[in-house]
Each structure stands twice: as structure tokens, then as C-alpha cells.
Amino acid sequence: MRFLWVLFLVVASPLVACPDFADVPRSLSYPSPYVAGDPTKSQISKSQHAQMKAAVAPIDDALQALARVADDLPDPDAQRCLTSHLQHWAQQDGLAELQTLQARLTIGARLAGFAILARRLKAAGAIEADLRDISQWLSRLARAQVSFWEAEAPPLARKGNLRAWASLAVWLIGELQGSTILMEWARAGQAQVICAANTDGSLPIEMRRGQFSLHYQLHAVAPLVVLAAFQKQAQRPAPCEAALRRAVEYALSDIKTGSKTAARTGVVQSYFNGTETLAPHELAWIEAYLTLEASGPAFKLARDLRPLRASKLGGNQTKLWGH
């Protein structure tokens, strides 16, 4: 009898825990986390950094929670949960008002996270009517990003990691919408970042960032690799594939000591001077890279860290890329 009761509890309990609804803010405003006047943007202002973290926390928390739900797709409970949350934010027109330059510069990574969730939902068989509001909401945000990067973004930022994240987001939304214009804009931005890679694979804009240069090399490589992997799935060529391989090889060869980047910049890198610790989610893009290149070092690193997760890349990358 006890066995039957336990079995009833297992069957009756939902397999997927749907998080409570959280409101993604419609309006977003926060300053740069860096000390004003520092051209390298490598000196952090504690107060400004805290303001930024507090402002984006609801978005990042929501992405983390729903990425875990997406990992249970195509379970029907997961599909219903993810659909209802994304529809809720679409109906609220979340993130429609980005009031500061920093918010407009940095929203791309979060937008990429939402776009990959929508993509996973569509791949799981969500009906078109359920996706319509979500797709239209994301399209509005993507077009706002295009306008910003074309008209307002600082010149150096247009060639760096934040543009790479915007390109990933806009490509995915363009694919969701069937918009060649959005996809080609994203590809042009992708090319602007990766085709400029130095012969050793370092990215020149990121190498201007002092102690954070290696950090931002990794932060640029992540969306560039994932975008190239999605493009391969769509049978569309990524630009400057050889440069992308060099950028990845540079990053992976330097994560143990940071000596290459320290020699280039003249500064010990943040992962090695006590400022920060390299986290597994910063390497989650390796799973996508392994669909592009049979890289021994990348495979060994991924094997040692699996499962690799990154909410801004849509959740469990080991599962998403079939490893």
C-alpha cells in the first residue's frame, strides 16, 4: 500500500516546476559600471556596478529560471510554462524603453537569451498562434537594436563584444520572423567584429580593455561561435571562419595563465590578479564550437566541465548542441 501511495505521488507531481511569473521591466536605466574618463573601461566603480546589477537582476533571474524549464522541452508542461511566461512579457512590452546608453549597449546578451528560448519553443512544436505575440515583441526589440547600433552606438563599441551579442540576438529574431533584412544586418555586425581578428587570434578592440582584455575576448567569442553554429544549421556561411578559429584558439590557449594577453596589454589579467574567477558558463559556447571544429583542446575542456550551461545562450549547451 505504501508503494502505491509513493507511486501516486510521483505520477501526480508535475515533472516540470514552472517558476512564478516575474515582470521583466518595460523601462530600464543604469549607468556604465566603469569609472568615468577611463579609456580602457577597466576600472570598476563599485556604486555604479551595483546599480547595474540591481537593474538587470530581474531579467537575468527570469532567463536563468526559464532556461532550466526549456531544458525539459519537449515536455508539454515545459512548453506551456515557457509559452505563458514569454507571452506575459510580450504583452507587457518588456524592455521597450531603454533609457540610458549603457542599457542600450548591453541589452543584446539578454535579448539573445530570450530569442534562443523562443527558438527552442518553436523547435519543440509550439503552435504559430502561441508564438505570434512573442515573435512580434522580439522583432520590435531587434529593430530598436538595429537603429541604436546604426545611429547612436560609440564607434569602438560597434566592433566589439557587445555588437557581437546584438548580432546573435538580431540573427535569431530575424530567423524567427523570416526577415532577411535582420539576418543580413546581424551577419554584417558579426563580420565587423570577427574579421578584424589579429593574426594570433586576439581581438583588437578587446585587447584595449586592460585587465579585462581576456575576459572580453571570451565574452566576444561566445556569441560569435554560437551564431556561426546556428548559421551552419541553417546552411548559411559565417563570415571569416578562419579568423573565428584563431580567436577561439587564442582564448583557449590563454585561460590557464593569461600570459599571452598580459604580454599584449602589459597588465595581469582579471582572472589571475584576484579580481574575478573564470566561471564555467563563460566557456559554455565550447559545445557549439565542437559542431564547427573537431578541436581536441575544446573537447577535453568541455568533457571536464559538462554539463555546460549559460542562460544567455539558452540553457544547457551540452544538451542543446547534442553532446
C-alpha positions in Angstrom: 0.0 0.0 0.0 2.8 2.4 0.8 4.4 1.6 -2.6 1.2 2.5 -4.3 0.9 5.8 -2.4 4.5 6.8 -3.3 3.8 5.8 -6.9 0.7 8.1 -6.9 2.7 11.0 -5.6 5.3 10.5 -8.3 2.7 10.3 -11.1 0.6 13.2 -9.7 3.5 15.6 -9.2 4.4 17.8 -12.1 7.6 16.8 -13.9 8.4 20.4 -14.7 8.4 23.1 -11.9 7.1 26.3 -13.5 8.5 29.4 -11.8 6.2 32.2 -10.6 5.6 35.0 -13.1 8.2 37.7 -12.9 7.8 41.1 -14.5 10.6 42.0 -17.0 10.7 45.8 -16.7 9.4 47.8 -19.5 11.8 50.6 -18.7 15.5 50.1 -18.0 18.0 52.6 -16.8 21.5 52.2 -15.4 25.0 53.7 -15.7 28.2 52.3 -17.0 29.9 50.2 -14.3 33.3 51.7 -15.1 34.9 54.8 -13.7 34.2 57.9 -15.9 37.1 59.0 -18.0 38.9 55.7 -18.1 39.5 55.0 -21.9 40.2 51.3 -21.3 37.0 50.8 -19.3 38.8 48.5 -16.9 38.4 50.4 -13.6 35.1 49.4 -12.0 33.0 51.9 -9.9 31.5 49.8 -7.1 28.4 52.0 -6.8 27.7 52.1 -10.5 28.3 48.4 -10.9 25.9 47.8 -8.0 23.2 49.9 -9.8 23.7 48.0 -13.0 23.5 44.6 -11.3 20.3 45.6 -9.4 18.6 46.8 -12.6 19.3 43.7 -14.7 18.8 41.2 -11.9 15.1 40.6 -12.7 15.9 39.9 -16.3 18.8 37.6 -15.5 16.9 35.8 -12.8 14.0 35.2 -15.3 16.3 34.0 -18.0 18.0 31.5 -15.6 14.7 30.1 -14.4 13.2 29.7 -17.9 16.4 28.3 -19.4 16.0 25.4 -16.9 12.4 25.0 -18.0 13.5 25.0 -21.7 15.9 22.2 -20.9 12.9 20.0 -20.2 11.4 20.6 -23.7 9.5 19.0 -25.5 7.7 18.1 -22.3 4.2 19.6 -22.6 4.3 21.1 -19.1 7.6 22.8 -20.0 6.2 24.1 -23.3 3.1 25.6 -21.6 5.2 27.2 -18.9 7.7 28.7 -21.3 5.0 29.9 -23.6 3.0 31.6 -20.9 6.0 33.4 -19.5 7.2 34.7 -22.8 3.7 35.7 -23.8 3.3 37.6 -20.5 6.5 39.6 -21.2 5.4 40.2 -24.8 2.1 41.6 -23.6 3.8 43.8 -21.1 6.1 45.1 -23.9 9.1 44.4 -21.7 12.4 46.2 -22.3 10.7 48.6 -24.7 12.2 51.7 -23.0 16.0 51.6 -22.7 16.7 55.0 -21.2 20.5 55.0 -20.9 23.3 54.4 -23.3 24.6 51.5 -21.1 21.2 49.8 -21.2 21.0 50.0 -25.0 24.6 48.8 -25.3 24.2 45.8 -23.1 20.7 44.5 -23.7 21.9 42.3 -26.6 23.0 39.4 -24.5 19.7 39.3 -22.6 17.8 39.7 -25.9 19.8 36.7 -27.3 18.7 34.7 -24.3 15.0 35.4 -24.9 15.4 34.7 -28.7 17.0 31.3 -28.1 14.2 30.4 -25.7 11.7 31.3 -28.4 13.7 29.3 -30.9 13.7 26.3 -28.6 10.0 26.7 -28.1 9.3 26.7 -31.8 11.6 23.7 -32.3 9.6 21.8 -29.7 6.4 22.2 -31.8 4.7 25.3 -30.3 1.9 26.4 -32.5 2.3 29.5 -34.5 -0.6 31.4 -32.8 1.2 30.9 -29.4 4.4 32.3 -30.8 2.9 35.3 -32.6 2.9 37.8 -29.7 6.4 36.6 -28.7 7.8 36.9 -32.2 6.4 40.4 -32.7 7.7 41.6 -29.3 11.2 40.3 -30.1 11.0 41.9 -33.5 10.3 45.3 -32.0 13.3 44.9 -29.7 15.5 43.7 -32.5 14.6 46.7 -34.8 15.3 49.1 -31.9 18.7 47.5 -31.5 19.4 47.9 -35.2 18.5 51.6 -35.0 20.7 52.1 -32.0 23.8 50.4 -33.4 23.5 52.3 -36.7 22.8 55.7 -35.3 23.9 56.0 -31.6 26.5 53.4 -30.6 30.1 54.6 -30.0 32.4 53.8 -32.8 34.6 51.3 -30.9 31.7 49.5 -29.4 30.4 48.8 -33.0 33.5 46.5 -33.4 33.4 44.8 -30.0 31.8 42.1 -27.9 28.5 44.0 -27.3 27.9 44.3 -31.1 28.6 40.5 -31.3 25.9 39.8 -28.8 23.5 42.2 -30.6 24.2 40.3 -33.8 23.4 37.0 -32.3 20.1 38.3 -30.9 19.1 40.0 -34.2 20.0 37.0 -36.3 17.9 34.7 -34.2 14.9 37.0 -34.2 15.3 37.6 -37.9 15.2 33.8 -38.4 12.1 33.5 -36.2 10.4 36.3 -38.2 11.7 35.2 -41.6 13.4 38.6 -42.0 16.4 38.5 -44.4 17.0 42.2 -43.6 17.5 41.5 -39.9 19.7 38.4 -40.6 21.9 40.2 -43.1 22.3 43.2 -40.6 23.4 40.7 -38.0 25.8 39.0 -40.3 27.4 42.4 -41.2 27.9 43.1 -37.5 29.3 39.6 -36.9 31.8 40.2 -39.7 32.8 43.6 -38.3 33.9 42.0 -35.1 35.5 38.7 -36.1 37.1 39.7 -39.4 39.3 42.2 -37.6 41.0 39.5 -35.5 44.7 39.8 -35.3 47.0 37.1 -36.8 47.4 35.5 -33.3 43.6 35.4 -32.9 43.3 38.2 -30.3 40.5 40.7 -31.0 41.9 44.2 -31.2 39.0 46.0 -29.6 39.0 43.6 -26.6 42.8 43.9 -26.2 42.3 47.6 -25.4 40.5 46.7 -22.1 43.4 46.4 -19.8 43.0 43.8 -17.1 39.7 42.7 -18.6 41.0 42.0 -22.1 41.0 38.2 -21.8 37.6 38.4 -20.1 36.2 40.3 -23.1 37.9 38.1 -25.7 35.8 35.3 -24.2 32.8 37.5 -24.0 33.0 38.2 -27.7 33.9 34.7 -28.8 30.7 33.3 -27.1 28.1 34.9 -29.4 30.3 34.7 -32.4 30.7 31.0 -32.1 27.1 30.3 -31.3 25.9 32.5 -34.2 28.3 30.6 -36.5 26.9 27.3 -35.3 23.3 28.4 -35.8 24.3 29.6 -39.3 25.7 26.2 -40.1 22.4 24.6 -39.1 20.7 27.0 -41.5 23.2 26.2 -44.2 24.3 29.8 -44.3 28.1 30.6 -44.2 29.5 32.5 -41.3 32.0 35.3 -42.2 35.7 34.9 -41.7 35.6 31.3 -40.3 39.4 31.1 -40.2 39.5 34.3 -38.0 36.9 32.7 -35.7 39.1 29.6 -35.3 42.1 31.8 -34.5 40.1 33.8 -31.9 38.9 30.6 -30.2 42.3 29.0 -30.2 43.8 32.2 -28.7 41.2 32.3 -25.9 41.5 28.6 -25.0 45.3 28.7 -25.1 45.4 31.6 -22.6 42.8 30.7 -20.0 45.3 28.8 -17.8 47.9 31.6 -17.3 46.7 34.7 -19.2 50.3 35.2 -20.2 49.7 36.0 -23.9 47.2 38.7 -23.0 49.3 40.0 -20.2 52.2 40.3 -22.6 50.0 42.1 -25.2 48.4 44.5 -22.7 51.1 44.9 -20.1 48.6 44.1 -17.4 48.0 40.9 -15.4 44.5 39.7 -16.4 41.5 39.8 -14.1 41.3 36.0 -13.8 44.8 35.9 -12.4 45.0 39.1 -10.2 42.2 38.2 -7.8 39.6 40.4 -9.4 37.5 37.5 -10.7 37.3 33.8 -11.3 36.7 32.2 -14.7 33.3 30.6 -14.4 32.1 27.5 -16.4 29.3 29.5 -18.0 31.9 31.7 -19.7 33.1 28.6 -21.6 29.6 27.1 -22.4 30.0 28.2 -26.0 32.5 25.4 -26.5 29.7 22.9 -27.1 28.6 25.0 -30.1 32.2 25.3 -31.3 32.5 21.5 -31.3 29.8 21.4 -34.0 32.1 23.6 -36.1 35.5 22.2 -35.4 36.9 18.8 -34.1 39.1 20.6 -31.6 40.9 18.3 -29.2 41.6 21.0 -26.5 38.0 22.2 -26.7 36.6 18.7 -26.4 38.8 17.9 -23.4 37.7 21.1 -21.7 34.1 20.5 -22.4 34.3 16.9 -21.2 35.8 18.0 -17.9 33.1 20.7 -17.3 29.9 19.1 -18.6 27.1 19.8 -18.4 27.9 23.3 -19.6 25.1 25.9 -19.0 24.6 29.6 -19.9 21.2 31.2 -19.6 22.1 33.9 -22.2 22.8 31.1 -24.7 19.5 29.3 -23.9 20.3 27.0 -21.1 22.1 23.6 -21.1 24.5 23.9 -24.0 25.6 20.2 -23.7 22.0 19.1 -24.4 21.2 21.9 -26.9 24.2 21.0 -29.2 23.8 17.2 -28.9 26.8 16.3 -26.8 
